[in-house]
């Protein structure tokens, strides 16, 4: 996978992490990026996407609730990951991209 593909996956994973948490996203990640070498490269791409000028407390705001990520992106005119684009077009589902139901 190239860096652009990995950046899209990192953005989608960030949205999913906020909405579903570690255990569910871990399953999604293994399904989405089956190659362990690509998963390692994804880590470095994700590092590059972190806004290091902001304190960790601001980067972790989502730990305290589930945001309406698609609405937030749309309001700010930001690029949406696949999951947010899908959610912007449809009501939010409890189904993960892998097809399993969220707890």
C-alpha positions in Angstrom: 0.0 0.0 0.0 1.2 3.5 -0.8 1.3 6.4 1.7 -1.9 8.0 0.3 -3.8 4.8 0.8 -2.4 4.4 4.3 -3.3 8.0 5.1 -6.9 7.4 4.1 -7.0 4.3 6.2 -5.4 6.2 9.2 -8.1 8.9 8.9 -10.9 6.3 8.7 -9.4 4.4 11.6 -9.3 7.6 13.7 -13.0 8.1 13.1 -13.8 4.5 13.9 -11.6 4.5 17.0 -13.6 7.5 18.4 -16.9 5.7 17.7 -16.1 2.0 18.4 -13.0 1.7 20.5 -9.9 -0.4 20.4 -11.3 -3.9 20.4 -13.6 -3.3 17.4 -11.0 -1.3 15.4 -8.4 -3.9 16.0 -10.6 -6.4 14.1 -11.4 -3.8 11.4 -7.6 -3.1 11.0 -6.6 -6.7 10.5 -9.4 -7.0 7.9 -8.6 -3.7 6.1 -4.8 -4.1 6.2 -4.0 -7.8 6.3 -0.2 -7.4 5.6 1.7 -6.9 8.9 4.3 -4.8 7.0 1.6 -2.5 5.8 0.2 -2.2 9.3 3.6 -1.2 10.5 3.9 1.4 7.8 0.4 2.7 8.7 1.7 3.4 12.2 4.3 5.8 10.8 1.8 7.5 8.5 -0.5 7.9 11.4 2.3 9.5 13.5 2.8 12.0 10.7 -0.8 13.0 10.8 -0.7 14.0 14.5 -0.8 17.7 15.2 2.2 17.9 17.6 1.5 21.6 18.3 -1.6 20.6 20.3 -1.5 19.2 23.9 -2.4 15.5 24.3 -5.5 16.5 26.3 -6.9 18.3 23.2 -6.0 15.3 20.9 -7.9 12.9 23.2 -11.1 14.9 23.6 -13.0 12.1 21.9 -12.3 9.7 24.8 -15.1 11.5 26.7 -17.9 10.9 24.2 -18.9 9.9 20.7 -18.8 12.9 18.3 -20.9 13.4 15.2 -17.7 13.1 13.1 -19.3 13.5 9.7 -21.2 16.7 10.7 -18.0 18.1 12.3 -16.0 17.5 9.1 -18.8 18.9 6.9 -19.2 22.0 9.1 -15.4 22.7 8.9 -15.2 21.9 5.2 -12.7 19.1 6.0 -11.9 16.0 3.9 -14.0 13.1 5.1 -12.8 9.5 5.4 -14.9 6.8 3.7 -16.8 6.0 6.9 -17.7 9.7 7.5 -18.7 10.1 3.8 -21.0 7.1 4.2 -22.4 8.4 7.5 -23.0 11.8 6.0 -25.1 10.2 3.3 -27.0 7.8 5.6 -28.1 7.6 9.2 -25.4 6.4 11.6 -25.4 2.6 11.8 -24.2 0.4 14.6 -22.6 -1.9 12.0 -18.8 -1.9 11.6 -17.3 -1.8 8.1 -16.5 -5.5 8.5 -20.2 -6.2 8.8 -20.3 -7.1 12.5 -22.6 -5.3 14.9 -21.1 -2.9 17.5 -21.7 -3.8 21.1 
